[in-house]
Amino acid sequence: EDFRALGVGDLIDGIVTSVDAGHLKPHPAVFELAMRWAGVDAHQCVVIGNREDNDIGPALALGMKTILVYPDDPKPEHTRADALAPDLWTCATALREMVR
């Protein structure tokens, strides 16, 4: 609902959680399930997460694009993410840019 309210709901095909995959992140099963569910390759996926170790690193290892969002944390000094977003508004803008 948040992404729909931000005007990017049509860019999101689905959301997969560790509960769906039966494994906790950073286990690759979470990310692989998302790819299978969407029927796409890793380079067509964007992972949005708030943890470098649990979200960004595993997604990049599989070849996915990434957005590190940090609404409740200080701005990270370093990230390997493709985009950095302090809030969901900025995250929505980054997502729009990635899917163009």
C-alpha positions in Angstrom: 0.0 0.0 0.0 2.9 2.4 0.7 4.3 2.0 -2.8 0.8 2.4 -4.3 0.4 5.7 -2.4 3.8 6.8 -3.7 2.7 6.2 -7.2 4.9 3.2 -8.0 2.6 0.4 -7.2 2.5 -0.5 -10.9 6.3 -1.1 -10.8 6.1 -3.8 -8.1 5.0 -7.3 -9.2 5.2 -8.8 -5.7 6.8 -8.9 -2.3 8.5 -12.0 -1.0 9.5 -12.4 2.6 11.7 -14.9 4.5 8.5 -16.5 5.8 7.4 -17.2 2.3 10.8 -18.8 1.5 11.1 -20.8 4.7 14.6 -19.3 5.4 15.9 -16.2 7.0 17.8 -13.7 5.0 20.6 -13.6 4.0 19.9 -17.1 2.7 19.7 -17.1 -1.1 16.4 -19.0 -1.0 14.5 -15.8 -0.2 15.9 -14.0 -3.3 15.6 -17.1 -5.5 11.9 -17.5 -4.6 11.3 -14.0 -5.7 12.9 -14.6 -9.0 10.9 -17.8 -9.5 7.7 -16.2 -8.4 8.2 -13.3 -10.9 9.5 -15.6 -13.6 12.5 -13.3 -14.3 16.2 -13.3 -14.2 18.1 -11.6 -11.4 19.1 -8.6 -13.4 15.4 -7.8 -13.8 14.8 -7.7 -10.0 15.2 -4.8 -7.6 15.6 -5.6 -3.9 14.7 -2.9 -1.4 16.1 -3.4 2.0 17.4 -1.7 5.1 20.4 -4.0 5.9 23.6 -4.2 3.9 24.4 -7.7 5.2 20.9 -9.3 4.9 19.4 -7.5 1.9 22.0 -5.7 -0.3 24.9 -8.2 -0.2 22.9 -11.3 -1.0 20.9 -9.6 -3.8 24.1 -8.2 -5.4 25.7 -11.6 -5.3 22.8 -12.9 -7.4 23.0 -10.0 -9.9 20.0 -8.1 -8.7 19.7 -4.3 -8.5 19.4 -2.9 -5.0 18.1 0.1 -3.0 19.3 0.6 0.6 16.6 2.5 2.5 17.4 3.9 5.9 14.3 5.7 7.3 15.1 5.1 11.0 18.9 4.9 10.9 21.7 7.4 10.2 22.9 7.6 6.6 25.4 4.8 6.0 28.9 5.9 5.4 29.4 3.0 2.8 27.1 0.9 0.8 27.4 -1.4 -2.2 23.7 -0.7 -3.1 22.9 0.8 -6.5 20.9 3.5 -4.8 20.6 5.0 -1.3 17.3 6.3 0.0 16.6 8.0 3.4 12.8 7.5 3.0 10.2 5.7 0.8 9.7 8.9 -1.3 13.3 8.8 -2.4 13.1 5.0 -2.7 10.2 5.4 -5.1 12.2 7.9 -7.2 15.2 5.6 -7.3 12.9 2.7 -8.3 11.4 4.7 -11.2 14.9 5.5 -12.5 16.0 1.9 -12.3 13.1 0.5 -14.3 13.3 3.1 -17.2 
